[in-house]
Amino acid sequence: MKDSYCVFEDTLAITSQLSSKRLAFPGTKMRFSWYEVGVKKDWFGGRISSTITLYEITKTNVLTAEPQHQTFSVQTAEQRSRGVRGCHR
C-alpha cells in the first residue's frame, strides 16, 4: 500500500422554506455527514495510479419540492448513500 486516507465531515445548515399550508419551516436544521476510507497505489513508477474507496453519505431533514405544489417544500426524514468507488489513471 502506497497511501491510505480517511475523511469525515459533519455539516449543519439552517434553512427556511414554505410548505403548501403556507407555514414556514423556520430554522430547519439539515445535517450532512460523510465518511470515506480509501487506499491509493502507484504502479510502474507512478505511470498508473489506482484508488479504491468505501463511503457513506447521510442527509437528514432535507427540504425537497412538494410533489403537488412544486413551489413549496416538504421535509424528508433521512437519505443515505453507501458504496464502493474505484479509479485508475
N, C-alpha and C positions, 0 to 999 in steps of 0.2 A: 504494500500500500504506500503510495506516494503521499497523499494528503487525505485528511478526513475533516469533516466540519459538522457543526450543529448550529441551527438557527432557531431562536424563539422570539416571537413578537406578540405582544398583547396590547391592543389599542382600544380605547373607549372614546366614542364620538357621540356628541349630544346633538340631536336633530329635532325639528319641529315640522309637522305636516298636518293636513286636514283630512278628516275622514268624510264619508258620504253623509254622515249625520251632522255635518258642519261642526264637529268637535275637533279641537286641535289635540295633537299628541305632544303636549309641551314637555320639553326636556327629555325626550325619548333617548334612552341610553343604548346605543348599538355597540356591541362588543365584537371584536375581530381577534381571533387567536390563530397563530401559525407556528407549527412545529416542523422542522425539517432536519434530516440527518442524511449525510451522504459521504461518499468516498470518490476520490479522483485519482486516476493513474495515467501517467505518461508512458508511451511506448516508442520504441525506435528512436531514442534520443530526443524525445519531445515532438516528433513529427506527427504523431497521433495521440490524442487525448481522449480518455473515456471517463464518464461520470455516471454514477447511479445514486438516486436519491429516493428516500421514503419521506412522505409528507402527510400532514393532516391540517386542514384549514376549517375552522369553525366560526360561524357568524351567528349571533343571537340578536333578537329584536330588530330584524331588518325590515325597513319600510319598503313595500313594493306597491305597484299600481293595483288599485282595486279593479277586479275584472269587469264589474258592471258600470263603474264610473272611473274612467281612466285618468281623470284629472285629480283624483283623490288617492290616498294611500291606505293600506292596511298593514298591520304589524304581524310578521311571521314569528314563529317560535324560534327554531334553530335550523340552520343549514350546515351540513358537514360534507366535506370532500376529503377522501383519503386515496392515496395511490403511490405508485412507483413510477419514477421517471428516469430514463436513461438517455445518454447523449454521447456521440462520437464526433471528433473533429480531426 
